[in-house]
Amino acid sequence: MKKFFSAVAVSAALTTPVYAQDLDRGYSSYEAGDYATALQEWRPLAEQGRASAQFNLGVMYYGGKGVPQDYKEAAKWYRKSAEQGDAGAQLNLGLMYDDGKGVPQDYKEAANWYLKSAEQGHAYAQFLLGLMYYDGEGVPQDYKEAANWYLKSAEQGDAGAQLNLGLMYHNGKGVPQDYKEAASWYIKSAEQGHATAQNNLGVIFGKGQGVLQDNLVAHMWYNISSANGSELGGENRDKLAKEMPPQDISKAQAMARACMGSNYQSCGD
C-alpha cells in the first residue's frame, strides 16, 4: 500500500489567527497575496515565540511565499512551533522528515512527530501514522495499530483513511475480514470523490462481496472512477462491459451521470 499523499498541501494549512491584530492582519495579507506585509506582521510575533506565527513562517519558507524557498528554514520554524504543541506544525515537520526536505530523511523522527499531532486529533496525521504502521516505516510493522489509526482518521472524514480501512477489512489485515464493513468504508471514501475507493466499490458490487451483486452498479462505479482519473477503473469498466447487454450499459452510464451530478448523493441506491 502506497501513501495516498506524498506531501500535504502545506500552504493550505495556515493557522487561523487567535492572538492579536498583528496576526490577523498578517493572515488577511497572506490570503490577499500580499506576502511582504504578512511577513512583516508575522516575523516579530514568531521571534517573540508565538507558535501560530512560527508555523505560518514555516509555511512561507516552505512555499517560497514572500521569501526565497528554503526547506531548512521552514523546518526550523515548524520545529519551534511544534515544540510548543502546534498540531499542524508537528504534522508538517513530520512530513519534512518523511520526505527528507530541510532535514535528513528519518522515518522514526517522522513517526514521532506524526504521533504528537495524531494524539491531538489531527486527522491527516492519524492517517499518516496508520501508513507508517502498515508499512513498518519508523515503527514496527503492526496492522492492528495501523487499523486503529486509520479508524480515528476515517471517523473524522479523511477519504484516504476510509479507503485504507476498507482495504484492511477487505483483506482481513489488522481486523477480521468483513466485506460488509469494507463496503461501508469504501462508500464513505467514494462519496468524497476518491477514485480508488470508487474502483473498489465496482469490484465488490461485481463480485457481490458484502453487498448484493449488481453489474449495473459495478459499471457505474468503475465509470465514475475512470472519470476521476483511475486507469484501473476504466480497464475494469471496459472488461465488465463485454459481459453486459447494450441496454444495461446505457442504463449504467445514466446512473453514473446521475451519481456525479448529485455530488454522490444519488448513486443507484
N, C-alpha and C positions, 0 to 999 in steps of 0.2 A: 504494500500500500504506500503510495507516494503522498507527499504533502499536497493538500488542496491549494494552499498558497505558499509560494516560496518566500514571500515577504509581505508584511502588512503595508497598506497604503498609509504610510506614516504621516504624510501631510494632512490627512483627513482626520487625524486623531488629536487635534489641539484640545487642550484642557479649557473648559468653559471658565471665564473669569469669575472669581469669587472674592477676591481680596480687596481691590482698590480701583479707583477710577483709572489709574495709570494702566493697570492690567486690562481693564475694559476697553480703553482707547487703543491699546495695542492689538487686542483681538479684533476690534472693528476695522482697524487699519489693515491687518493681515487679510481679513475677508475681502476688503476692497482692493487688494493687490498693492497696497502701499507698504511694502515690506520695510522700507527705510524707517518710517515712523514707528512701525511695530517693533523693530529692533531697538529704536531709541527709547521706547517705553518699557520694554521688557528687560533689556540688559541690566539696568541698575537694580531692578527688582530681583533678577536672578543672582546678581552678585551679593545682594543682601540676604540671600538664602530662601527666597520664595520658590517652593517646589514647582508650582504651576508655571512660573516664568522660566525656570530652568528647563522644564520639559519643553516648553514652546521654543526656547533657543535651540534645543536639540533638534526639534522638527525643522527649524530654519536651516541649520547646518546640514542636516541630512538631505534636504531637498534643494539646497542652494538657493534659498529664497532670501534675497537681500544681503546675502553673504556668499563668499565662494563655497561651493560644496566641499564639505570636509567631514568625512565619516568619523575621524578620530576626535574632532571637536564635538560632533554630535554625541558620540559615546560618552565623552566627558560630562556633558550637561545632563544627558539621560541618567548617568550614574549618580550625580548629585541629587537629582530629583528622586530617583529610585531608592536611594538610601534613606530618604525621608518618608518612604512608603507610598509614593505615587504609583498606582497600579499600571497606568499607561506607560510610564517611563520604565517600569520593571519589564513589561511586555516588550517594549522596543529595544531595550538593552539586551534582553534575551535573544531577540531576532538578530541583533548585530553579532552576538557570539555564535548563533546558529549559522549565519552566513559568512562569518569572518570579515565583517566590514568595520573598519576602525579599531578592531581588536582582533587578536588571534582567534581563529575558529576553535571553539571549545564547547562541545555538546553538553558536557557536565555543567559548565557555567550557564549555558543557555537554559538547561532544565531547571537550574537553581532559581533563576530569575522568573521563568515561567511559573514555577511553583508559588513564588511570593505573590505574583499577580493573580494567579488562579485562586489562591486561598482568599483573596479579596473579592472573588466572584466575577472576575473578568472572563467573559465567555470565550473570547478568542484565545486567551492564554490557557484556559482549560482544554480547548481543542488541541492546541499545540502540545500541551503536556501529554494528552492522550496519544498523540502521534509519537512522541518520544518513547513512551512506554511500549507502544505497539512495535516500533522498530528497534527498541533497545539502544537508543542513542542517548548517551549521557546518564542513563539509568538502566537498571537490569530490565531485560525484556519481560513484560508482565501483561498478558492480555486482559486479565481481570482488572488490573489497575487502569489500563487503557480504557476499557469499557466504562469504568467508574467516572473518569474524567470526561469522556465523550458524553455520558449521560448528563452530567452537570451542565455542560455547554449546550447540548441539544435541547434541554429543558428551557434554556434561555433563548432558543430560536436560531442557534448557529446552524446554517444549512450544511456545512461540511461535517460537523459533528453528527448531525442527524443522519446523513448519508453513511458515515463510517460506523455508527452504532447499528444502523440497519444491516450493514455488511457483516458485522460481528454476529448478530442474531441469525443472519442468513447462513453463515458458515459455522456457527457454533464455536466461536473463539472468545474465550473470556466470559461467555454467557451460554446458557443452554441453547441449542439450535431451536429456533422458533420462527417459522416462516411468517406467521401472522404478525408477530412483533416486528420482524424485518419490514414487512409491507407497510406497517403503521409509520415507521420512521422514514422509509423511502418517500411515502406520500407527503409527509411534512416538508421534507427537503425539496421534493419535486415541485410542490406548490410555491416554493420560493424561486423557482426557475433553474434549479440545479440540473444541468443536462445529464450528468452521470446517474443521478437518482432517477431521472425520467427514463433513461435507458433501462435501469434495473427494474423499474416498475413494469416495463414492457416484458422483461424476462419472466417475472413472476406471474404476470397475467397470462403469458403464453404457455407457461408450464402448470398454472393452477397451484402455485405454492403460497399457501396462506390466504389465498383469495380464490374466487370461482374462476375457472379457466375461461378466458374470453379473448379470442383473437382480435376482435374489433378494438377493445380497449388496449390490448398489447400493441397493435399497429398504431393507434392514436399516440401512445406514449413514446414509441420509437420515433414517430414522425416529429413530435414536439422536441424530443431530444436532438434529432438531426437539425431541426430549425434553430436550435440554440447552440449549435456548433459541434455536436458529437458525431464524429465519423462512424463510430461503432453503432450509434443509434440509427444512422442511415443504412448501414450494412444490414442490421437486423431487420429493419423495416422492409427492405427490398427482398430479403430472404423469406420473410413471412408472407409477403405479398404474392409470392409464387404459389402459395398454398390456398389463396383466398379468391373467391369469385369477384369479378369486377364490381358488382353492386355493393359488396361488403367493403371493398377498398374505398369506393366513393363515400360510403357512409362513415368509415373510419376517418377519412380526410376531413369530412364535415365536422366530426366530433373534435378533431384536433383544432380546427379553426375556432370552434365554439369555446373550447377549453382555454386557448390562448387569449381569445377576445374577451373572456370573462375574468382574466387575470387568475386563472386556475381555480375559479370558483364553480365552474360547471364543466366537469370532466368525465362525463359518461357514467355518473353515479346512478 
